[in-house]
Amino acid sequence: MKIDDSALIKFINNDLSRSERNIIQLLINNNSKIKSRVEGLKNFKSILKEESKVNKKIKMPKSLYEKI
């Protein structure tokens, strides 16, 4: 069975039904490629979260704010 990244993202965010989560969990445990994809997505999520926190702290220059 092939799993796309959207299904893995839903798995990480707990947006799947219990039966779907169980099926994907079994596939993750049995397939190292899927396991590494899940870990990569988790790492990407944490990096994205950290970068968004940094970007929220950056203020827009006044000249650019006036142009908008």
Secondary structure, 3 states (H helix, E strand, C coil): CCCCHHHHHHHHCCCCCHHHHHHHHHHHHHCHHHHHHHHHHHHHHHHHHHHHHHHHHCCCCHHHHHHC
